[in-house]
Amino acid sequence: MTTYAIGDLQGCLTPLQKLLDKVHFNPDKDVLWFVGDLVNRGPESLETLRFVKSLGSSAISVLGNHDLHLLAVMHGIRKASGKDTIQEILKAPDRDELEDWLRGLPLLHHDASLGFTMVHAGIHPHWDLPYAKAMATEVETVLRSDDYVDFLHRMYGNKPSKWSRKLGQHRRRRFTVNVFTRMRYCTNDGELEFSFNGPPNKAPKQLMPWYNVPKRRPLKHRILFGHWSSHPAFAVSNVIPLDRGCVWGGTLAALALETEVTTTVPGQQFTDEADQ
């Protein structure tokens, strides 16, 4: 059995199928971990969603910002942009089944036996793993509840940008979503900053990757994350980036967690990376 952690798909089913052929994936014994953003920008969003769903227990995915965007568009909370490639999903006969399946996905997946934690964007530097799991569970619970459309209405916004245990319910949940699905950079004191999304070596002096914030709470397990296609493809500070920009003309990567061997296949450039 091998567990493969795979970077952002964003509607790129063809490269995924080539990658699975290359690693000789066997759904009867192997497991796939997806770091989120299953859909959008690539040409096969509907097919990708159906394929990952069809894998059942052979696949584990966390939610990414594009996946949450799809849910918001489904309910008219957001309008699909001209760059979105989710229109087929909105018209699909199995739309409701796909929506319910997406709503059931976690924001954080942790496997103590393998020693890995998977999220889409990151874990806030002021949170330890038990607290991060608690914050994820709160949002996951409301996403699966009858109140989830109201939650989607309140989900958007860059504020609050600073973490506090005193945040009210709606602001706390918005902050949690931003941490797990949108965060790249923070200031020295852990404030979220969304004004820049380029590589760390080109970041403004006052910004740093979330995992480099001073006095970050120690996390015993390594963190797998996506969301950041401009990030160099190497592990730093016990965190492992997996988004290699497949949809922007980069590659799609699979990391075998038991052996730590990475396999890649070429992606296809369907849109400009600045559009993300």
N, C-alpha and C positions, 0 to 999 in steps of 0.2 A: 504493500500500500504506500502511495505517495500523496502528499498534500501539496498542491501547487497554488501559490498566491499569485494572482494575475492583476495587472494594472488596468487602468480605466479603459473600458471598451468603447463607450460613447457611440453605440450603434455600428460597430465594426465587426460584424459576425464572420466575414470571410477570413480576416487575419486570425481570429480566434480559432476557427476550424483548422487552419494551417498549423497554428501553434499546438493544438491538441494532437494533431497527427504527428507532429515532430517529437512530442514527448511520449507518444504512444499511450495517451490517456485511456484508461479503462474505467468506465463508470461503475463497474461492479466492485472495484476495490480501491480506486483512487478518489480523491476529493479535491474540488476546486474552491478556492477562496477568491472572491472578487472584491476589490476595494471600493466599489461603488461607481456611480456615473455609468450605469449600464447603457443609458440611452443618450441621444441628442448629439447633433453635429454630423455624425456619420450617416450613411445611406440605408442602414438596415436596423433601425431602432426597434421596429415591431418584431422582426425576426429574431433579433438578439434577446429581447425580453422573453419571447416565447421559448427560445432555446434554453436559457438559463433556468427559467421556471420548470421546464420539462425534466431537468436533471434531478429534481427532487432533493433527496438527502445527500446526493453526490455533489451538491453545490451550496456554498454559504456566501451570501453577499451582504455587505452593509450598504446603507443608503448614502448617496452622494447628492450634491446640490442640484444636479440635473434631474435626478430621479424625483426629488421633492418638487422641482419646477413642473415636471409632468403632472404630478398630483394637483398642483395649484391650477394649472391650465385646464385640467379636466373639470374643475368646478368654477371656471370663469374668474378666478381670483387673479390670475395673470393671463395676459394675452400671448399667444405664440408669436415669436418674432419671425422675420423672414429668414433667419439663420437656423431656426429650429427645424429638426427633422423628426418631429413627433406626430405629425398630422395623421399618418396612417394608424397610429395607436388610437387616436381620438375617434376614428371611424370604424375600428375593428369590431367584429361581432363578439369577441371575447374581451372587450375593453373592461367590463366590470370585474371579470376574473383576474385580469392583470392588475387592476387597481387594488383589489383586495390583497393580492399576493404582495405587491409593493408595500402596502401599509403594514404588512406583517414582518418586514425586514428590520433588523436591528440597526442601531447607530454604531455599536461597538461589539466586536466578537473577541472573546478571550479563550485561549486554550492553554491551561497551565502545564499540561503534559508535554506540549510542543515548545512552550516558552515564548509564545507570540501573542500579541494583541493586535487586532486589525481595526482600523478606522479609516474614514475617507480622507480627512484633512489632517487631523492631529488630536492631541490631548492637551488641554490647557495647562500651562506650566505650574499653576497653583493647585492642581488637582493630583492626588495620588490615584492609583488604579481603583480602589474601592469607591472613592467618591465619583470618579469618572463613570463607573458602571452605574452608580445610583442616578446620576444626571441623565445618562442615556436611557435608563429604564423609565424615568419619568416621562420623557418625550415619546418613547416607544409605546407606552401605555395609552397616552392620549391619542396617538396616531391610530391605534386599534380600537378606539372607543367611538361612541355615537357623536362625540363632540369634536371629531377630528377636523371637520370643515371650518369650524370656528377657530381652531388652532391654526390652520393654514392661513386664515385671514390675518392673524396676528403675528405670523412667523417672520415677516420681512422687515428689514431695517438693520442699520449698523449700530444702533444704540440699544442697550448699554454696551459700551466697549470695554468697561472694567468689571471684573468679577467681584461680587460681594455676596456673602451668604444672606444678606438682608434684602436682596432683590425680590420684588413681588413675583407672583406665579408666572404671569405672561412674559415679563421681561427676563425672568430666569430661563424660561423655555426658549425664548428667542436667542439668548446668549448661548445656550447649550447647542442649538442647531448651528449657529455661526461657528462655534468651536469645532464641532465634529464634521461639518460639511464645507466650510468656507475659509477657515483660518490658514494663513501662511506666515504672516509676520506679526510681531508684537513689538511694543516699546520695552524699554528696560524694566518697567514695573509690571509687565504682563498685559498691558492694554492692547486690544485687538486693533489692527490697522489694515485697511483694505485698499489703500491708495496705490499700492505697488504690487505687481505679481510676477516680476522678473526673477532671474537667478540671484542667489545670495551675494555673489561677488559684485553685483551691480546695484545693490540695495542702498538707499539713503542711509547716512551714518546713524540716524536715530532709530533705525529699524533692524531687527534681527529675526532669524527664523524662530518659530515658537519653541523649538527644542533647545535653543541656545540662551534663553532668558536666564539671567543669574538667579540662583536659588530655586531653580526648578525642582519640584518635588520628585524624589527618586522613584523610578519605575523599574521593578525587578526584571520584567520581561521586555523583549524587544518589540518595537512598534512598527507595523507595516502600514504605510499610508500611500495614497495616490494624490489626485487633485492638482499636482504641481508639476506640469510637464516641463517647465524650464529649469527644474532642479537637477543638478548633476546626478548621474546614476550611480551613486555610491553611498554606502551607509556611514552615518556619522552619529556620534552620541547615542548609540544603541537604537537608532531609528533607521528604517530602510524604505527609501522612496521607490515606488513601483510604476508611477506614471511616466512612460517614456514618449508620450505624445503620439500615439498610434494614429489618431485622427488628423493630426497636423503634419503627417509625413514622417514621423519618427518610427518607433518600433513598438511591438507589443511584447511584454516580458512576462515570463512565468518563473517564479522562484520555488524550487523544490525545498520545502521547509526541513525535511529530514536530512538532506545532504547539503543544502545551501548552494546548489548549482542553479544558475540562471540560464534560461533558454529564451531566445528572442526570434521573432520573425519580422519582416518589414511591414510597416503600416502603409496607409495611403493618405495623401493630402487632399482632404475634402473641403477644407476651409482654412482661413488664416488663424494662426495661434492667438493673435491679438483679440479675436472674437470671443474667446472663452470668458 
